[in-house]
Amino acid sequence: MGNHGEDLIQRAAKDLINSGCAIALTGAGISTESGIPDFRGPSGVWTKDPEAERRAYRSYQAFREDPKGWWEERLSSPVSLLGDLEKAMPNPGHLALAELERMGILKWVITQNIDGLHEKAGSKNVLEYHGCAFKLRCVSCGSRFKRDEFDLEKLKTENQLPPRCPKCGGVIKSDTVAFGEPIPSDIAHQSLAEAWRCDLMLICGTSAVVYPFANLPITAREKRIEKEKATETGLHVVEKIPAVIIIEINAEPTPLTYEKISDYLIQGKTGEILPKIVEEVKKSRKG
Ligand code: APR
């Protein structure tokens, strides 16, 4: 990243310091430096195996048709497409966002990632928009459980699959949200509320092609505030100006860049750029 990137890093630090309610939206790109592949980047899971993506698109339908068969198949091939998520550790990008939360600047992280690395990095306010690989969820009452609250192997050998919700008896599935599956309503509502409430949105490591997540920046872009402006004739007029600064940090431009939903793109690695932004914020605060 050349000098141009450094100027944008200072600009992002200034924007963060001047913000009153900053949030971060993240995608698989922020976890690649933790050894977890993304999906659509050059060595992404879907890029390398398009058939795996086609299977993923069928998964939710298969679950609804035959939850018992879905669980038996899932337990017979427990290796996640994303590798061993339990061993993955947060990288400087996750740690930088946790630091911004501790500084009182970042209010929420809304992540598409199911790897739990934002919490592992110390972020407290995290909305897992596509769920979490280490949790299970009842599709009837929405209750979530840690995966180890159920002995899935035992349920399988005793022909007791699918797991049943201890609260309502509903069918339980992985908390991970599959293509075509509704975003759990509690997360969907709060994510939209935070996107509408924020005055700065950092968008880190996402290709921004999957909906409804990609609607969040578009929603924020529509937010306007009224500002009085004096005209040459001394008249005061009220104009509506954009109320949110949207900053992309990504290895490549995305539709948000091309469609000018984001104000600017800092192109490069989140694990390098985010810590530099935090350093600039700290320097400015000391100064
Ligand atoms: N730093 C910055 N950007 C990166 C890095 C990095 N270290 N590594 C990869 N990227 C960029 C890629 O260039 C790409 O633009 O991050 C983006 C990741 O995009 P995707 O692979 O599409 O991941 P994501 O946007 O999170 O996918 C959304 O699709 O498959 C579903 O449910 C899955 O949550 C996922 C959703």
Boltz pocket constraint, residues with backbone or C-beta under 6 A from the ligand:
constraints:
  - pocket:
      binder: B
      contacts: [[A, 26], [A, 27], [A, 28], [A, 29], [A, 30], [A, 32], [A, 33], [A, 38], [A, 39], [A, 40], [A, 41], [A, 42], [A, 44], [A, 112], [A, 113], [A, 130], [A, 177], [A, 204], [A, 205], [A, 206], [A, 207], [A, 208], [A, 209], [A, 210], [A, 249], [A, 250], [A, 251], [A, 252], [A, 253], [A, 254], [A, 268], [A, 269], [A, 270], [A, 271]]
      max_distance: 6.0
